[in-house]
Amino acid sequence: MRSASAHRARRSVPLLLTACAAAMLAALGLTAMATTGAAAPRAPAASGVGAGFWHTSGNQILDSAGNPVRIAGVNWYGFETPDEVVHGLWAQDYHTIINDIQSLGYNTIRIPFSNQMVETPVVPQNLTFFNNNGPVNTDLKGLNSLQILDKIITYAGQVGLKVILDDHRSEAGESAEQDGLWYTSAYPSSAWVNDWATLAKRYAGNPTVVGFDLRNEPHTPAGDTYAQGATWGTGDPNTDVRLAYEQAGNAILGADPGALIFCEGIGENPTSSGGTNSTWWGGDLALAGQFPVTLSSPGHVVYSAHDYGPSLFQQTWFNSSTTSASLDAVWNGNWGYLYAQNIAPVWVGEFGTDNTASDVQSSTPGSQGQWFSSLVSYISSNKWMGWTYWALNGEDPYNLLDSSYAGAPASAAKQSLLAGMQFPLPGAGTGSSSGPPPPPTVACSAAYSVTSSWSGGFQAQITITNTGTASISPWTLAWTFPGNEQINSLWNASFTQSGEQVTATAESFNATIAPSGNVTIGFTVSATNTAAPTTFSVNGTTCT
């Protein structure tokens, strides 16, 4: 399980604001400026707001028909960790979790990954294929991380969600990359660019994958000087993340001309007085207006900032004099000005809070609740500013779902605040505005028989027949023995047994059962009786 505290504890360094800089921040306003869209890069896949592929114009993101859209989503992490799979699949089926995201009103999932996962994906082990509701994640069995990512993206699109892929770190691990750059010795800059090109080719033409967040939280590591960490606009190819964004962004557009390119800020910038303005990792875009990311074609760049509260780090602007206006001034100076001045769209890619009432909303100056409710108000007041909450994960201190990854939010008050700035996308994904067609209903019968027996055991078989009108593919059969039966061997399927519960999963050669077709599995059992199970289910549906 991921250490959420490890992710959060290394984000920040103190901010030093000169009087001149503070005055400049306070002077900036926030006036949303509506714009009309350029021609869509590709044809829409569906009708309705949010349909097809997205592009930018001014400070807005527009769908393929030119309608403005707001990213209003959640982060779902795990692929970037040593598990190399989104978390929570140890508790729930991935369809269930994605359905929960959609039913709670979010329209986008930001999915972190590592370069290691792209280059050498493993077959993840930290997921289950059976829970209290029966078989789960059955179609993920034996798949590697990239193949599971494909499955998640496909189903997200079917229920009308968009996906943003986030290069969170190089090696699989926790938190952001510690050296603060977009590359490491094991995964050099060239590999980072090539991995992005690989993913762009993989999802080119898929309108569910709206774009790519090029690097999570570039920053200057503690103890280093500004020039040793990630810089912006310096022209140094080893540290200037803006130049790296342009290189990777152009490689992506070469493979996927309709992609949005999300560019995060850095951790700190030098001031004109010789000091340093420091903020959250990935949260400093103060120089992006002067040194913009310029790609081979316009209409793709979205700037992304991360922002957190005092429970993560006691920044200097959290004190007894903090007001909503003073917080606005910090946000305006670091990244809000890009939206206010109609330079580019802005997306707050990470922000989050605990689930106590005071951490969700408070009037106490400098408190976590004041920061969170003020930031929600700030984003809400800028109609087309995007956001993704950190995190969906039930094991995270800022969790949206509980540890069982059940559908109810961990904090109704927090969900209510976030719901106030959600943005439905009835035409998003690959389905129609009325939603995707439901999967075919499974209809089946199961016949159980004992073929031979001996003292202390027996051999039996189960024949599954597809009594419906659509093929069943793949299939998973589940049943519960009535006594102390223990399977010794089983053929024509792979199996797991937990107590009396057994799950048998199709092999590649018999994964599809056509209408009126059947599959028979056999097994030997150690037991003191031969009583037959009474209920069998295929893919969660009880057979007759």
For each residue, the residues with C-beta under 8 A, 3 or more apart:
1: 87 395
2: 6 7 77 78 81 83 87 174 393 395 396
3: 6 7 174
4: 7 8 391 393 395 396 397 398
5: 8 9 397
6: 2 3 9 10 174 175
7: 2 3 4 10 77 174 175 176 396
8: 4 5 11 175 308 312 397 398
9: 5 6 175 312
10: 6 7 175 176 178 281
11: 8 176 217 219 280 281 306 308 312 313
12: 278 279 280 281 308 312 313 315
13: 219 220 222 267 268 278
14: 278 315 316
15: 277 278 279 315 316 317 330
16: 271 275 276 277 278 316
17: 21 22 25 277 316 317
18: 21 22 271 272 273 275
19: 22 23
20: 23 24 272 273
21: 17 18 24 25 271 277 333
22: 17 18 19 25 26 329
23: 19 20 26 27
24: 20 21 27 28 333
25: 17 21 22 28 329 330 332 333
26: 22 23 325 329
27: 23 24
28: 24 25 329 332 333 336 337 340
29: 332 340
30: 328 332 336 339 340 378 381 382
31: 340
32: 59 339 382 383 384
33: 58 59 342
34: 60 68
35: 57 58 59 60 342
36: 57 66
37: 40 55 57 60 62 66 68
38: 55 57 62 298 299
39:
40: 37 43 44 52 53 55 62 63 64 65 66 258
41: 53 55 257 258 299
42: 52 53 64 205 257 258
43: 40 52 64
44: 40 47 51 52 53 63 64 65 207 427
45: 51 52 53 64 207 429 430
46: 51 52 207 427 428 429 430 431 432 433
47: 44 51 427 432 433
48: 51 425 426 427 428 432 433
49: 63 67 69 424 425 426 427
50: 63 67 69 107 162 425 426 427 428
51: 44 45 46 47 48 63 64 65 207 427 428 433
52: 40 42 43 44 45 46 63 64 65 207
53: 40 41 42 44 45 63 64 207 210 258 259
54: 61 62 63 64 69 210 211 258 260
55: 37 38 40 41 61 62 258 260 299 300
56: 60 61 62 260 299 300 301 302 344 345
57: 35 36 37 38 60 62 299
58: 33 35 342 344 345
59: 32 33 35 338 339 340 342 343 344 345 346 384
60: 34 35 37 56 57 68 345 384
61: 54 55 56 68 69 70 71 260 302 345 384 386
62: 37 38 40 54 55 56 57 66 67 68 69
63: 40 44 49 50 51 52 53 54 66 67 69 427
64: 40 42 43 44 45 51 52 53 54
65: 40 44 51 52
66: 36 37 40 62 63
67: 49 50 62 63
68: 34 37 60 61 62 384
69: 49 50 54 61 62 63 384 423 425
70: 61 383 384 385 386 421 423
71: 61 107 108 162 164 210 347 386 387 388 423
72: 105 106 107 108 386 387 388 421 422 423
73: 101 106 107 108 109 110 161 162 164 387 388 389
74: 101 106 108 109 110 388 389 390 391 392 400
75: 109 110 111 112 166 349 350 388 389 390 391 392 393
76: 86 87 88 97 101 109 110 111 391 392 393
77: 2 7 80 81 86 87 111 112 168 391 393 396
78: 2 81 83 84 85 86 87 88 112 393
79: 83 84 85 86 111 112 113 114 117 145 149
80: 77 112 113 114 117 168 169 172 173
81: 2 77 78 84 87 172 173 174
82: 172 173
83: 2 78 79 87 124 125 126
84: 78 79 81 114 116 117 121 122 124 145 172
85: 78 79 89 124 126 127 145 148
86: 76 77 78 79 89 94 97 111 148 152
87: 1 2 76 77 78 81 83 90 126 393 394 395
88: 76 78 91 92 97 392 393 394 401 405
89: 85 86 92 93 94 97 126 127 128 136 137 140
90: 87 126 127 128
91: 88 128 131 394 403 404 405
92: 88 89 96 97 131 136 404 405 406
93: 89 96 97 131 133 136 137
94: 86 89 97 98 137 140 151 152 155
95: 98 99 155
96: 92 93 99 100 136 405 407
97: 76 86 88 89 92 93 94 100 101 392 401 405
98: 94 95 101 102 109 152 155 156 159 161
99: 95 96 102 103 159 407
100: 96 97 103 104 401 405 406 407
101: 73 74 76 97 98 104 106 109 161 392
102: 98 99 106 159 160 161
103: 99 100 407
104: 100 101 400 407 409 415 419
105: 72 419 422 424
106: 72 73 74 101 102 109 161 389 422
107: 50 71 72 73 160 161 162 422 423 424 425 428
108: 71 72 73 74 161 162 163 164 210 386 388
109: 73 74 75 76 98 101 106 156 161 162 163 164 388 392
110: 73 74 75 76 163 164 166 213 349 388
111: 75 76 77 79 86 149 152 163 164 165 166
112: 75 77 78 79 80 166 167 168 169 216
113: 79 80 117 118 149 165 166 167 168
114: 79 80 84 117 118 167 168 169 170 171 172 173
115: 118 119 167 169 170 171 187 191 192 195
116: 84 119 120 170 171 172 187
117: 79 80 84 113 114 120 121 122 145 146 172
118: 113 114 115 121 146 195 198 199
119: 115 116 187 191 195
120: 116 117
121: 84 117 118 144 145 146 147
122: 84 117 144 145
123: 142 143 144 145
124: 83 84 85 127 144 145 148
125: 83
126: 83 85 87 89 90
127: 85 89 90 124 137 140
128: 89 90 91 131 136 137
129: 135 136 137 138 140 141 476 496 503 505
130: 134 135 136 478 496 498 501 503
131: 91 92 93 128 134 136
132:
133: 93 136 540
134: 130 131 478 537 540
135: 129 130 138 476 478 503 537 539 540
136: 89 92 93 96 128 129 130 131 133
137: 89 93 94 127 128 129 140 141
138: 129 135 141 474 475 476 505 539
139: 143 151 474
140: 89 94 127 129 137 143 148 151
141: 129 137 138 494 505
142: 123
143: 123 139 140 147 148 151
144: 121 122 123 124 147 148
145: 79 84 85 117 121 122 123 124 148 149
146: 117 118 121 149 150 202
147: 121 143 144 150 151
148: 85 86 124 140 143 144 145 151 152
149: 79 111 113 145 146 152 153
150: 146 147 153 154 202
151: 94 139 140 143 147 148 154 155
152: 86 94 98 111 148 149 155 156 163
153: 149 150 156 157 163 203 206 208 209
154: 150 151 157 158 208
155: 94 95 98 151 152 158 159
156: 98 109 152 153 159 161 162 163 208 429
157: 153 154 160 161 163 206 207 208 428 429 430 431
158: 154 155 429 430 431 436
159: 98 99 102 155 156 429 431 435 436
160: 102 107 157 425 426 427 428 429 431 435 436
161: 73 98 101 102 106 107 108 109 156 157 208 425 428 429
162: 50 71 73 107 108 109 156 208 209 210 425 428 429
163: 108 109 110 111 152 153 156 157 208 209 210
164: 71 73 108 109 110 111 209 210 211 212 213 260 262 388
165: 111 113 199 203 209 211 212 213
166: 75 110 111 112 113 212 213 216 262 349
167: 112 113 114 115 182 192 195 196 212 213 214 215 216
168: 77 80 112 113 114 176 216
169: 80 112 114 115 172 173 175 176 177 216
170: 114 115 116 177 183 184 186 187 192
171: 114 115 116 184 186 187
172: 80 81 82 84 114 116 117 169
173: 80 81 82 114 169
174: 2 3 6 7 81
175: 6 7 8 9 10 169 178
176: 7 10 11 168 169 180 216 217 219 281 282
177: 169 170 180 181 182 184 216 217
178: 10 175 221
179: 184 221 229
180: 176 177 217 218 219 220 221 224 229 230 267 281
181: 177 184 218 229 230 238 239 241
182: 167 177 189 192 214 215 218 230 241 244 248
183: 170 187 188 189 191 192
184: 170 171 177 179 181 187 188
185: 188
186: 170 171
187: 115 116 119 170 171 183 184 191 192 195
188: 183 184 185 191 192
189: 182 183 192 193 244 247
190: 193 194
191: 115 119 183 187 188 194 195
192: 115 167 170 182 183 187 188 189 195 196 215 244 248
193: 189 190 196 197 247 248 251
194: 190 191 197 198 251
195: 115 118 119 167 187 191 192 198 199
196: 167 192 193 199 200 212 214 248 251 252
197: 193 194 200 201 251 252 254 255
198: 118 194 195 201 202
199: 118 165 195 196 202 203 212
200: 196 197 203 204 212 251 252 253 254 255 256 259
201: 197 198 204 255 256
202: 146 150 198 199
203: 153 165 199 200 206 208 209 256
204: 200 201 255 256
205: 42 256
206: 153 157 203 209 430
207: 44 45 46 51 52 53 157 210 258 428 429 430
208: 153 154 156 157 161 162 163 203 428 429 430
209: 153 162 163 164 165 203 206 212 259
210: 53 54 71 108 162 163 164 207 259 260
211: 54 164 165 259 260 261 262 300 302
212: 164 165 166 167 196 199 200 209 252 259 260 261 262
213: 110 164 165 166 167 216 262 264 304 349
214: 167 182 196 244 245 248 249 261 262 263 264
215: 167 182 192 218 241 244 245 264
216: 112 166 167 168 169 176 177 213 264 282
217: 11 176 177 180 264 267 280 281 282 306
218: 180 181 182 215 229 230 241 264 265 266 267 281 282
219: 11 13 176 180 229 230 266 267 268 281 282
220: 13 180 224 225 226 228 229 230 266 267 268 278
221: 178 179 180 224 228 229
222: 13
223:
224: 180 220 221 228 229
225: 220 228 229
226: 220 229 231 268 269 270 276
227: 231 234 236 239
228: 220 221 224 225 239
229: 179 180 181 218 219 220 221 224 225 226 239 266 267 268
230: 180 181 182 218 219 220 239 241 266 267
231: 226 227 234 236 239 240 241 266
232: 240 241 242 265 266 269 284 285 287 288 291
233: 240 242 287 290 291
234: 227 231 239 240
235: 240 243
236: 227 231 239 240
237: 240 243
238: 181
239: 181 227 228 229 230 231 234 236
240: 231 232 233 234 235 236 237 243 244
241: 181 182 215 218 230 231 232 244 245 266
242: 232 233 245 246 263 288 291 292 293
243: 235 237 240 246 247
244: 182 189 192 214 215 240 241 247 248
245: 214 215 241 242 248 249 261 263 293
246: 242 243 249 250 293 294 295
247: 189 193 243 244 250 251
248: 182 192 193 196 214 244 245 251 252
249: 214 245 246 252 253 261 263 293 295 300 301
250: 246 247 253 254 295 296
251: 193 194 196 197 200 247 248 254 255
252: 196 197 200 212 248 249 255 256 259 261
253: 200 249 250 256 257 259 261 295 296 297 300
254: 197 200 250 251 257 296
255: 197 200 201 204 251 252
256: 200 201 203 204 205 252 253 259
257: 41 42 253 254 297
258: 40 41 42 53 54 55 207
259: 53 200 209 210 211 212 252 253 256 300
260: 54 55 56 61 164 210 211 212 300 301 302
261: 211 212 214 245 249 252 253 293 295 300 301 302
262: 164 166 211 212 213 214 302 303 304 347 349
263: 214 242 245 249 288 293 301 302 303 304
264: 213 214 215 216 217 218 282 303 304 305 306 349
265: 218 232 282 283 284 285 286 288 303 304 305 306 334 335
266: 218 219 220 229 230 231 232 241 269 281 282 284
267: 13 180 217 218 219 220 229 230 278 279 280 281 282 283 284
268: 13 219 220 226 229 276 277 278 279 284
269: 226 232 266 276 277 284 286 287
270: 226 274 275 276 277
271: 16 18 21 274 275 276 277
272: 18 20
273: 18 20
274: 270 271
275: 16 18 270 271
276: 16 226 268 269 270 271
277: 15 16 17 21 268 269 270 271 284 286
278: 12 13 14 15 16 220 267 268 284
279: 12 15 267 268 283 284 315 330 334
280: 11 12 217 267 283 284 305 306 307 308 313 315
281: 10 11 12 176 180 217 218 219 266 267 306
282: 176 216 217 218 219 264 265 266 267 304 305 306 349 350
283: 265 267 279 280 305 306 307 334 335
284: 232 265 266 267 268 269 277 278 279 280 287 334 335
285: 232 265 288 303 305 334 335 338
286: 265 269 277 289 333 334 335
287: 232 233 269 284 290 291
288: 232 242 263 265 285 291 292 293 303 335 338 343 344
289: 286 292 337 338 341 343
290: 233 287
291: 232 233 242 287 288
292: 242 288 289 301 343 344
293: 242 245 246 249 261 263 288 301 303
294: 246
295: 246 249 250 253 261 298 300 301
296: 250 253 254
297: 253 257 300
298: 38 295
299: 38 41 55 56 57
300: 55 56 211 249 253 259 260 261 295 297
301: 56 249 260 261 263 292 293 295 344
302: 56 61 211 260 261 262 263 344 345 346 347 386
303: 262 263 264 265 285 288 293 335 338 344 345 346 347
304: 213 262 263 264 265 282 346 347 348 349
305: 264 265 280 282 283 285 334 335 346 347 348 349
306: 11 217 264 265 280 281 282 283 348 349 350 351
307: 280 283 331 348 350 351 375
308: 8 11 12 280 311 312 313 350 351 352
309: 312 318 353 359 368 371 372
310: 313 314 315 318 366 367 368 371
311: 308 353 354 359 368
312: 8 9 11 12 308 309
313: 11 12 280 308 310
314: 310 318
315: 12 14 15 279 280 310 318
316: 14 15 16 17 319
317: 15 17 322 326 327 330
318: 309 310 314 315 322 366 367 371
319: 316 322 365 366
320: 365 366
321: 326 365 366
322: 317 318 319 326 327 365 366 370 371
323: 326 327 365
324: 327 328 370 374 377 378
325: 26 328 329
326: 317 321 322 323 329 330
327: 317 322 323 324 330 331 370 371 374 375 378
328: 30 324 325 331 332 336 374 378
329: 22 25 26 28 325 326 332 333
330: 15 25 279 317 326 327 333 334
331: 307 327 328 334 335 336 375 378
332: 25 28 29 30 328 329 336 337 340
333: 21 24 25 28 286 329 330 336 337
334: 265 279 283 284 285 286 305 330 331
335: 265 283 284 285 286 288 303 305 331 338 339 346
336: 28 30 328 331 332 333 339 340 346 378 382
337: 28 289 332 333 340 341 343
338: 59 285 288 289 303 335 341 343 344 346
339: 30 32 59 335 336 342 343 344 345 346 382 384 385
340: 28 29 30 31 59 332 336 337 382
341: 289 337 338
342: 33 35 58 59 339
343: 59 288 289 292 337 338 339
344: 56 58 59 288 292 301 302 303 338 339
345: 56 58 59 60 61 302 303 339 384 385 386
346: 59 302 303 304 305 335 336 338 339 382 385 386
347: 71 262 302 303 304 305 385 386 387 388
348: 304 305 306 307 351 375 379 385 386 387 388
349: 75 110 166 213 262 264 282 304 305 306 387 388
350: 75 282 306 307 308 388 390
351: 306 307 308 348 372 375 387 389 390
352: 308 389 390 391 396 398
353: 309 311 359 360 368 369 371 372 398 414
354: 311 359 360 368 397 398
355: 359 360 399 410 411 414
356: 359 360
357: 360 361 369 413
358: 361 362 364 367 368 369
359: 309 311 353 354 355 356 362 368 369 372
360: 353 354 355 356 357 369 372 373 411 413 414 417
361: 357 358 369 372 373 413 417
362: 358 359 367 368 369 370 373
363: 370
364: 358 367 369 370
365: 319 320 321 322 323 370
366: 310 318 319 320 321 322 370
367: 310 318 358 362 364 370 371
368: 309 310 311 353 354 358 359 362 371 372
369: 353 357 358 359 360 361 362 364 372 373
370: 322 324 327 362 363 364 365 366 367 373 374
371: 309 310 318 322 327 353 367 368 374 375
372: 309 351 353 359 360 361 368 369 375 376 417
373: 360 361 362 369 370 376 377 417
374: 324 327 328 370 371 377 378
375: 307 327 331 348 351 371 372 378 379
376: 372 373 379 380 417 418 420 421
377: 324 373 374 380 381
378: 30 324 327 328 331 336 374 375 381 382
379: 348 375 376 382 385 387 421
380: 376 377 420 421
381: 30 377 378
382: 30 32 336 339 340 346 378 379 385
383: 32 70
384: 32 59 60 61 68 69 70 339 345
385: 70 339 345 346 347 348 379 382
386: 61 70 71 72 108 302 345 346 347 348
387: 71 72 73 347 348 349 351 379 421
388: 71 72 73 74 75 108 109 110 164 347 348 349 350
389: 73 74 75 106 351 352 392 400 418
390: 74 75 350 351 352 396 398
391: 4 74 75 76 77 352 396 398 399 400
392: 74 75 76 88 97 101 109 389 399 400 401
393: 2 4 75 76 77 78 87 88 396 399 400 401
394: 87 88 91 399 401 402 403 404 405 410
395: 1 2 4 87 399 403
396: 2 4 7 77 352 390 391 393 399
397: 4 5 8 354
398: 4 8 352 353 354 390 391
399: 355 391 392 393 394 395 396 402 403 410
400: 74 104 389 391 392 393 409 410 414 415
401: 88 97 100 392 393 394 404 405 406 407 408 409 410
402: 394 399 405 406 408 410
403: 91 394 395 399
404: 91 92 394 401
405: 88 91 92 96 97 100 394 401 402
406: 92 100 401 402
407: 96 99 100 103 104 401
408: 401 402
409: 104 400 401 412 414 415
410: 355 394 399 400 401 402 414
411: 355 360 414 415
412: 409 415 416
413: 357 360 361 416 417
414: 353 355 360 400 409 410 411 417 418
415: 104 400 409 411 412 418 419
416: 412 413 419 420
417: 360 361 372 373 376 413 414 420
418: 376 389 414 415 421 422
419: 104 105 415 416 422
420: 376 380 416 417
421: 70 72 376 379 380 387 418
422: 72 105 106 107 418 419
423: 69 70 71 72 107
424: 49 105 107
425: 48 49 50 69 107 160 161 162 428 429
426: 48 49 50 160 433
427: 44 46 47 48 49 50 51 63 160 432 433
428: 46 48 50 51 107 157 160 161 162 207 208 425
429: 45 46 156 157 158 159 160 161 162 207 208 425 436
430: 45 46 157 158 206 207 208 436
431: 46 157 158 159 160 434 435 436 437
432: 46 47 48 427 435 436
433: 46 47 48 51 426 427
434: 431
435: 159 160 431 432
436: 158 159 160 429 430 431 432
437: 431
438: 441
439:
440: 468 469 470 471
441: 438 468 470 541
442: 468 472 538 539 540 541
443: 466 467 468 469 541
444: 464 465 466 467 468 472 538 541 543 544
445: 464 465 467 543 544
446: 462 463 464 465 477 479 536 538 543 544
447: 462 463 465
448: 460 461 462 532 533 536
449: 460 461
450: 453 458 459 460 530 532
451: 459 460 461 522
452: 458 459
453: 450 457 458 459 530
454: 457 458
455:
456: 526 527 528
457: 453 454 488 524 525 526 527
458: 450 452 453 454 524 525 527 530
459: 450 451 452 453 522 523 524 525
460: 448 449 450 451 522 523 525 530
461: 448 449 451 520 521 522 523
462: 446 447 448 477 479 504 520 521 536
463: 446 447 518 519 520
464: 444 445 446 475 477 513 518 519 520 521 536 538 543
465: 444 445 446 447 513 516 517 518
466: 443 444 471 472 513 514 515 516 517 518
467: 443 444 445 516 544
468: 440 441 442 443 444 472 515
469: 440 443 515
470: 440 441 515
471: 440 466 512 513 514 515
472: 442 444 466 468 475 512 513 538 539
473: 511 512 513
474: 138 139 505 506 511 512
475: 138 464 472 505 506 511 513 519 538 539
476: 129 135 138 503 504 505 506 538 539
477: 446 462 464 493 503 504 505 521 536 537 538
478: 130 134 135 501 502 503 504 536 537 538
479: 446 462 501 502 533 535 536 537
480: 500 501 502 533 535
481: 484 485 500 502 527 533
482: 485 500 531 532 533 534
483: 500 527 528 529 531
484: 481 527 528 529
485: 481 482 500 525 526 527 529
486: 497 525 526 527
487: 490 495 497 502 523 524 525
488: 457 523 524 525 526
489: 523 524
490: 487 493 494 495 504 521 522 523 524
491: 521 522 523
492: 507 510 519 520 521 522
493: 477 490 504 505 506 507 510 521
494: 141 490 504 505 507
495: 487 490 502 503 504 505 523
496: 129 130 502 503
497: 486 487 501 502 503
498: 130 501
499:
500: 480 481 482 483 485
501: 130 478 479 480 497 498
502: 478 479 480 481 487 495 496 497
503: 129 130 135 476 477 478 495 496 497
504: 462 476 477 478 490 493 494 495 521
505: 129 138 141 474 475 476 477 493 494 495
506: 474 475 476 493 510 511 519
507: 492 493 494 510 511
508: 511
509:
510: 492 493 506 507 513 519
511: 473 474 475 506 507 508
512: 471 472 473 474
513: 464 465 466 471 472 473 475 510 517 518 519
514: 466 471 517
515: 466 468 469 470 471
516: 465 466 467
517: 465 466 513 514
518: 463 464 465 466 513
519: 463 464 475 492 506 510 513
520: 461 462 463 464 492
521: 461 462 464 477 490 491 492 493 504
522: 451 459 460 461 490 491 492
523: 459 460 461 487 488 489 490 491 495
524: 457 458 459 487 488 489 490
525: 457 458 459 460 485 486 487 488
526: 456 457 485 486 488
527: 456 457 458 481 483 484 485 486 530
528: 456 483 484
529: 483 484 485
530: 450 453 458 460 527
531: 482 483
532: 448 450 482
533: 448 479 480 481 482 536
534: 482
535: 479 480 542
536: 446 448 462 464 477 478 479 533 542 543
537: 134 135 477 478 479 540 541 542 543
538: 442 444 446 464 472 475 476 477 478 541 543
539: 135 138 442 472 475 476
540: 133 134 135 442 537
541: 441 442 443 444 537 538
542: 535 536 537
543: 444 445 446 464 536 537 538
544: 444 445 446 467
